[in-house]
Amino acid sequence: MSQEQPSLSVSIRDLPALRVACLSCPMGGDQAEMGPYIRAAFQRVQAFVRGLERDPYTLLTVGALNMVEGRLASYDCRMQVPSHVQTGEDDITLRELPGGRYAVLGIDKDPAIIGPAIGRFYGEYVPEHQLDIDAARPTYEIYFERTMEYCVPIRRRI
């Protein structure tokens, strides 16, 4: 008797472009070992946002995966900033996260389910719904207190 997996929570949405402060973390070795390094990078970006006299907890926190030949090359720690901000600081850069049509997978922030849910999204949901992933735009994650949204850019069907 097999245990039935819960259904995936996916919505198709038009997301706005976001201006973000970004600190890129090169990935080397075991991803689990990179956790403290990534947390420290997010804290640096939060400190930058606080320096702009903004509360980082009222802005979107975003992680972006940078893949090279199917492997995670770097991870960008990003936080939304107001559009009037024109310069970064040290190795914190400003970037525009493109908007457009995205498939958005809602996931509880439980490390035991994040990987399997994303695997099911690509292995089951994408082919079943015949999604056309747009590789020209980045896939990214938006973090909330207990949940996250895994945002995959898709092309509009004609």
C-alpha positions as CSV (number, residue, x, y, z in Angstrom):
1,M,0.0,0.0,0.0
2,S,1.6,3.3,-1.1
3,Q,1.1,6.5,0.7
4,E,-0.4,9.2,-1.5
5,Q,1.6,12.4,-1.7
6,P,-0.1,15.7,-1.1
7,S,-0.9,17.8,-4.2
8,L,1.4,20.6,-5.1
9,S,0.2,24.1,-4.6
10,V,1.0,25.8,-7.9
11,S,-0.4,29.0,-9.3
12,I,0.3,30.8,-12.6
13,R,0.8,34.5,-11.9
14,D,2.2,37.6,-13.5
15,L,4.8,38.9,-11.2
16,P,6.1,42.5,-11.2
17,A,9.8,43.3,-11.8
18,L,11.7,44.0,-8.6
19,R,14.7,46.2,-7.9
20,V,16.9,44.2,-5.5
21,A,20.1,44.6,-3.5
22,C,22.2,41.5,-4.2
23,L,25.1,39.7,-2.7
24,S,26.3,36.6,-4.7
25,C,27.7,33.6,-2.9
26,P,29.9,31.3,-5.0
27,M,28.9,27.7,-4.3
28,G,31.7,25.2,-3.6
29,G,31.5,21.9,-1.9
30,D,28.6,20.6,0.1
31,Q,25.5,22.8,-0.1
32,A,24.6,22.0,3.5
33,E,28.0,23.5,4.6
34,M,27.1,26.7,2.7
35,G,24.1,27.4,4.9
36,P,25.9,29.6,7.5
37,Y,27.7,31.5,4.7
38,I,24.3,32.2,2.9
39,R,22.7,33.3,6.2
40,A,25.5,35.7,6.8
41,A,25.1,37.1,3.3
42,F,21.4,37.7,3.8
43,Q,22.2,39.5,7.1
44,R,24.7,41.8,5.2
45,V,22.0,42.6,2.6
46,Q,19.5,43.3,5.5
47,A,22.0,45.6,7.1
48,F,22.4,47.5,3.8
49,V,18.6,47.8,3.6
50,R,18.5,49.1,7.2
51,G,21.1,51.7,6.2
52,L,18.5,52.9,3.7
53,E,16.2,53.5,6.7
54,R,13.9,50.6,5.5
55,D,12.6,47.7,7.6
56,P,13.9,44.6,5.8
57,Y,11.0,42.6,7.3
58,T,8.5,44.6,5.2
59,L,10.3,43.9,1.9
60,L,10.6,40.8,-0.1
61,T,13.6,38.5,0.6
62,V,14.6,36.6,-2.5
63,G,17.1,33.8,-3.2
64,A,18.2,33.2,-6.8
65,L,19.9,30.1,-8.1
66,N,22.6,30.5,-10.7
67,M,23.1,27.2,-12.6
68,V,26.0,26.4,-15.0
69,E,25.8,23.2,-16.9
70,G,23.1,21.8,-14.6
71,R,25.1,22.5,-11.4
72,L,24.6,25.2,-8.8
73,A,27.4,27.7,-9.4
74,S,26.3,30.5,-7.1
75,Y,23.4,31.6,-5.0
76,D,22.2,35.3,-4.9
77,C,21.0,36.7,-1.6
78,R,18.6,39.5,-2.6
79,M,16.2,41.9,-0.9
80,Q,13.8,44.3,-2.5
81,V,14.8,48.0,-2.4
82,P,13.0,51.1,-3.4
83,S,13.3,52.1,-7.0
84,H,15.1,55.4,-6.2
85,V,18.1,53.5,-4.7
86,Q,20.9,53.9,-7.3
87,T,24.1,52.5,-5.8
88,G,25.1,49.4,-3.8
89,E,27.9,49.1,-1.2
90,D,31.1,47.1,-1.3
91,D,30.1,43.8,-3.0
92,I,26.4,44.4,-2.7
93,T,25.1,45.3,-6.2
94,L,21.7,46.5,-7.4
95,R,19.8,44.5,-10.0
96,E,16.5,44.3,-11.7
97,L,14.7,41.0,-11.2
98,P,12.5,40.6,-14.3
99,G,8.8,40.3,-14.0
100,G,6.4,38.4,-16.2
101,R,4.5,35.1,-16.2
102,Y,5.7,32.6,-13.5
103,A,4.6,29.2,-12.2
104,V,4.7,29.7,-8.4
105,L,5.1,26.7,-6.2
106,G,4.1,27.3,-2.5
107,I,6.1,25.3,-0.1
108,D,6.5,25.1,3.7
109,K,10.0,26.0,4.7
110,D,10.8,22.5,5.9
111,P,14.2,21.3,4.5
112,A,12.8,17.7,4.4
113,I,10.1,18.7,1.9
114,I,11.6,21.5,-0.2
115,G,13.8,19.3,-2.4
116,P,11.1,16.7,-3.0
117,A,8.5,19.3,-3.8
118,I,10.7,21.0,-6.3
119,G,11.6,17.6,-7.8
120,R,7.9,16.8,-8.2
121,F,7.2,20.2,-9.7
122,Y,9.7,19.5,-12.5
123,G,9.0,15.8,-12.8
124,E,5.2,15.9,-12.6
125,Y,3.6,19.3,-12.8
126,V,5.6,20.8,-15.6
127,P,5.0,17.9,-18.1
128,E,1.4,17.4,-17.0
129,H,0.6,21.1,-17.6
130,Q,2.9,21.4,-20.6
131,L,4.7,24.4,-19.3
132,D,7.3,26.0,-21.4
133,I,10.1,27.2,-19.0
134,D,11.7,30.5,-20.0
135,A,15.5,30.0,-19.5
136,A,16.2,33.6,-20.3
137,R,14.8,34.7,-17.0
138,P,16.0,33.5,-13.5
139,T,14.2,31.0,-11.3
140,Y,14.0,32.4,-7.8
141,E,12.6,31.9,-4.3
142,I,10.7,34.4,-2.2
143,Y,10.9,33.7,1.5
144,F,8.3,34.4,4.2
145,E,8.4,33.4,7.9
146,R,7.2,29.9,7.5
147,T,6.7,29.4,3.8
148,M,8.4,30.1,0.5
149,E,7.4,30.6,-3.1
150,Y,9.5,28.9,-5.8
151,C,9.0,31.0,-8.9
152,V,9.8,29.5,-12.3
153,P,9.5,31.8,-15.4
154,I,7.3,30.5,-18.1
155,R,6.5,31.6,-21.6
156,R,3.0,32.6,-22.6
157,R,1.2,30.2,-24.9
158,I,0.1,31.6,-28.3
